[in-house]
Amino acid sequence: MYGINSKVYDELLHYFEINPKVKKVILFGSRAKGNESINSDIDLCIDYLDEGRGTIVEEINGIIGVYSCDIVFLDSLNEEIKKQISRDGITIYEKI
């Protein structure tokens, strides 16, 4: 899925489901556009309901393993970047 090993992708989704502070996750960048290469990182924008973010970054990096990951948090982005991610990104998880 999106050039990500299916086991890793499923583990990420499970992690987001069991984490009550994760509201929404958007995949953006080359993987969302479908033009990723073998060396492309995984770009994630997370709507997260907490100020302490070091732990979630470490845990996601632990799940992702060999992939490089760039994580940004929705509430720390300026409006232009939010619009770009909303327009070009793919929502891979959203809490109902």
C-alpha positions in Angstrom: 0.0 0.0 0.0 1.5 3.3 -1.1 4.9 1.6 -1.6 4.9 0.5 2.1 5.2 -3.1 3.1 1.7 -4.4 3.9 2.8 -5.7 7.3 4.3 -2.3 8.3 1.2 -0.5 7.0 -1.2 -2.7 9.0 0.9 -2.3 12.1 0.8 1.5 11.7 -3.0 1.5 11.3 -3.4 -0.7 14.4 -1.2 1.7 16.3 -3.3 4.6 15.3 -6.5 2.7 16.2 -5.4 1.9 19.7 -3.9 5.3 20.5 -6.7 7.5 21.8 -4.8 10.7 21.1 -4.5 10.1 17.4 -7.4 11.8 15.7 -6.4 11.7 12.0 -3.3 10.7 9.9 -2.7 11.9 6.4 0.0 10.4 4.1 1.5 13.1 1.9 4.5 13.6 -0.4 5.7 11.3 -3.0 4.0 8.2 -1.6 0.6 9.9 -1.7 1.3 11.1 -5.2 2.3 7.6 -6.4 5.8 8.7 -7.6 7.8 7.3 -4.7 11.2 5.6 -5.2 12.7 2.8 -3.1 14.4 5.5 -1.0 11.4 7.7 -0.5 10.6 8.6 3.1 7.1 8.2 4.6 5.6 11.6 5.2 2.8 11.7 7.8 0.7 14.6 9.1 -0.9 13.7 12.4 -3.8 15.4 14.1 -2.8 14.6 17.7 -4.6 15.6 20.9 -1.5 16.0 23.1 1.5 18.2 23.6 3.9 15.4 24.4 5.0 14.2 21.0 8.4 12.6 21.4 6.9 9.3 22.4 4.6 9.0 19.4 7.4 9.8 17.0 9.7 7.2 18.6 6.9 4.6 18.5 6.0 5.2 14.9 9.7 5.1 13.9 9.9 1.8 15.8 7.0 0.4 13.7 8.3 1.7 10.4 11.8 0.2 10.9 13.9 0.5 7.8 11.8 3.3 6.2 12.7 6.9 6.8 9.8 8.8 8.2 9.0 12.5 8.4 6.2 13.3 10.9 4.5 16.7 11.2 1.7 17.7 13.5 -1.3 19.4 12.0 -1.7 22.1 14.7 1.9 23.2 14.2 1.6 23.9 10.4 0.8 27.2 8.7 -2.5 27.5 6.8 -0.8 27.2 3.3 0.9 23.9 4.2 -2.3 22.6 5.7 -4.1 23.3 2.5 -1.4 21.6 0.4 -1.5 18.5 2.6 -5.3 18.5 2.5 -5.4 18.8 -1.2 -2.6 16.4 -2.1 -2.6 14.0 0.9 -4.4 10.8 1.5 -6.2 10.2 4.8 -5.0 6.7 5.9 -6.7 6.9 9.4 -9.4 8.9 11.0 -11.0 8.2 14.3 -14.8 7.9 14.1 
